[in-house]
Amino acid sequence: MPSDPSSDMLAIHGGPRALGRERFKWPPPDDGVRAALLSAWDDGSWGRYHAEHTGRLEEQLARMHDVELASLCCSGTFAVELALRGLGIGAGDEVILAGYDFAGNFRAIEAVGAVPVLVDVVADGWLLDVDQLEQAASEATLAVIVSHLHGGLADMSRIMKLARRLGLAVVEDACQAPGASVGGRVAGSWGDVGVLSFGGSKLLTAGRGGAIVTRAADVHQRAKIFCQRGNHAFPLSELQAAVLLPQLALLLERNQRRREAIARLLEQTAGLPGLRPQSDGAADAAPSYYKMAWRYVPEELGGHSIEQFVVAARAEGLPLDTGFRGFVRRGAKRCRKLGDLPHTRRAAEGTVLLHHPILLEADETIDALARGMAKVARAFAAVDRPDSTNQETP
């Protein structure tokens, strides 16, 4: 990528910002959402326990995932717990989980009284290492939570075949991958239960909310019974459902734009020192890119910490941040671990994430993002040690 020497000074040292002062807000302006809000106001459905919007949303989610049943709830985090309860997971059972994952998934296992069993992620990414499933399973292990993370999609065909042989139920966490496809099927439709999130930062957002999708009537019924406390105790509101419907109609179109933006970004940043991008993971994958991940390699970037890199990147206006903390430090009283989880540790200590709102911007903005990433990476790589006095580095 060509570089303009006059703009090489990092913004934290007084140089020009790579992305000016743009703020990439989410959710974006959406005429369909505005119309849905006004319609819910006009017909009064915004204040009702039950109206048409939640039913329509459940129907459309079930159709999208080619399943018979969908249930809405208050959050994606709770949806994971609800999926486990629907599967009958409880006290004394074990549930396999990647050592690098969203903290709420670990706690959802604990919430039903079960014990998390941690396995490592793959060496070159952020997805559960399928090769470790058989070794991790014991007589007490009844399920596995498989998360599609950071632009990567798990190999669900292989996972489902192995899970069936081992007698494990599969909770497929598609909270970061709504509308993505893997192996020719929509993410979330492979598992015994699929999980979705409609949180404030998600690709489909209602501020809060979640859903489970399943083909199993018994799973659906257990989940429904758990939520009933005279009424639905963990609901998604009619108003939330109303604003999700027009977003769902645009999801595949927006996902395609995000894929195009990532392809453009990766082409322009290929070979940058210190940043190894996430691959799609499974074959025949079409990600939706709630996040895009890079592994941070400090040895190629002057020994500077990932925190220093992110500070410099954000000063340039780049929407980058660090990844999850992972569960490596969780004690034996809370979980069982398969080995030392070395790839999990590396992921927890060295993941750079790009947040999705910028991916719907014009090509010129994606190009500026690429230039900004190159600017910071090359400045860091130009020095030999973190305490360098070079004006071009932190």
C-alpha positions, 0 to 999 in steps of 0.5 A, spaced: 500 500 500 503 506 498 504 511 503 504 519 504 510 521 507 507 527 510 502 523 514 506 518 517 506 521 524 502 518 528 496 522 531 498 521 538 504 525 536 500 530 533 500 527 526 493 527 522 488 522 524 487 517 518 479 517 519 478 524 521 473 525 526 468 520 524 464 517 529 461 510 526 454 510 530 450 504 531 444 503 529 444 507 523 439 511 520 433 507 518 427 509 515 424 502 516 425 502 523 422 509 524 416 507 520 415 501 525 416 505 531 411 510 528 406 504 526 407 501 533 405 508 536 399 509 532 396 502 533 398 502 540 402 495 540 408 498 543 404 498 550 401 491 549 403 484 552 401 481 546 400 483 539 402 481 532 410 483 532 413 478 536 409 472 533 411 475 526 418 475 528 418 468 531 415 466 524 420 469 520 426 467 524 424 460 524 423 460 516 430 464 516 433 458 520 429 452 516 426 450 523 419 449 526 420 453 532 423 460 535 422 463 542 424 470 543 427 472 550 430 478 554 437 477 551 442 473 548 446 471 554 439 469 557 438 465 551 444 461 552 441 459 559 434 458 556 437 453 551 441 449 556 435 449 560 431 447 554 436 441 553 435 439 560 442 440 562 442 441 570 446 440 576 452 435 576 452 435 568 458 438 564 458 442 558 464 443 553 466 450 552 472 454 548 476 457 553 476 463 549 469 465 549 464 470 551 464 471 559 456 470 559 456 463 556 461 460 562 456 463 567 450 460 563 453 454 564 453 455 571 446 458 572 443 451 570 448 448 575 452 445 570 460 445 570 464 448 564 469 443 561 474 448 557 477 446 551 482 450 547 481 454 541 484 452 534 492 455 533 490 460 528 484 463 530 478 463 535 474 457 534 473 451 538 478 446 537 474 440 534 479 435 535 479 436 543 471 434 543 472 427 544 478 427 549 474 432 553 467 428 554 466 424 560 460 420 562 457 427 565 458 431 559 451 432 556 452 438 551 457 443 548 456 450 546 459 452 539 460 459 538 461 463 531 466 468 533 470 474 530 468 473 523 470 465 523 465 460 522 465 453 526 465 447 522 458 445 524 458 439 519 464 436 523 462 438 529 455 435 529 457 428 526 462 428 532 457 430 537 452 425 535 457 419 536 459 422 543 451 423 545 452 431 546 447 436 544 449 442 541 448 449 542 450 453 536 451 460 539 450 465 532 450 471 536 455 474 532 453 471 526 446 472 524 444 471 517 451 468 516 452 461 512 456 455 513 456 449 509 450 451 505 446 453 511 444 459 516 449 459 522 444 457 528 440 452 524 445 446 525 445 445 532 440 442 537 438 449 539 441 456 535 442 462 539 441 469 537 442 476 540 439 483 539 443 487 544 445 494 542 451 493 538 449 487 535 447 486 527 440 486 529 439 490 534 433 492 539 437 495 545 436 488 548 433 481 546 435 474 544 432 468 541 433 461 541 431 457 534 430 449 534 427 443 531 425 440 537 418 440 540 421 438 547 426 443 547 421 448 546 416 446 551 421 446 556 424 453 555 417 455 554 415 452 561 421 455 565 419 462 562 412 462 564 411 465 571 404 467 570 406 471 564 413 471 560 418 473 565 423 474 560 420 477 554 422 481 548 417 486 547 412 488 542 416 494 540 423 491 540 420 486 535 417 491 531 424 495 530 427 488 529 422 486 523 425 491 518 432 490 520 431 482 518 429 484 511 435 488 510 440 483 514 442 479 508 444 485 503 448 488 509 452 482 510 454 482 503 456 489 504 460 487 510 463 481 506 465 486 501 468 491 505 472 486 509 475 483 503 477 490 500 480 491 507 484 485 507 487 485 500 489 492 502 492 490 509 495 483 507 502 482 509 502 488 515 507 486 520 504 484 527 497 482 524 494 476 523 487 476 520 482 471 522 480 466 516 473 464 515 474 457 519 469 452 515 469 451 508 463 454 504 463 460 509 459 466 508 461 470 515 456 476 517 462 480 521 460 483 527 467 483 529 473 482 525 479 479 528 487 479 528 492 476 532 497 481 535 504 479 534 508 484 538 515 481 536 514 484 529 511 491 532 517 493 536 515 489 542 510 494 544 504 491 547 497 490 544 494 496 549 499 501 546 497 499 539 490 500 540 491 506 544 495 509 537 489 506 533 484 509 536 487 516 536 487 515 528 480 514 529 480 506 527 474 502 531 479 497 534 479 494 541 482 488 544 478 481 545 475 477 550 479 475 557 477 468 556 477 463 561 484 461 562 485 463 569 478 460 572 480 455 578 478 448 578 472 449 583 469 452 577 471 448 571 474 442 568 480 444 563 483 440 558 490 441 558 493 448 559 489 451 553 495 455 550 492 457 544 486 460 548 491 464 552 494 467 546 488 469 544 486 472 550 492 476 550 493 478 543 487 479 539 485 486 536 478 486 534 474 491 528 467 493 530 462 492 525 459 499 524 464 502 519 463 496 514 457 499 511 461 505 510 463 507 503 469 504 500 473 511 501 472 510 508 474 502 508 481 505 504 482 510 509 481 505 515 486 500 511 491 506 511 490 507 518 492 500 520 498 500 516 500 507 518 500 504 526 503 497 524 509 500 520 510 505 525 510 500 531 515 495 526 520 501 525 523 501 532 526 495 536 524 496 543 518 499 547 522 505 550 524 508 543 524 515 543 523 515 535 517 520 534 513 516 530 512 511 535 508 511 542 
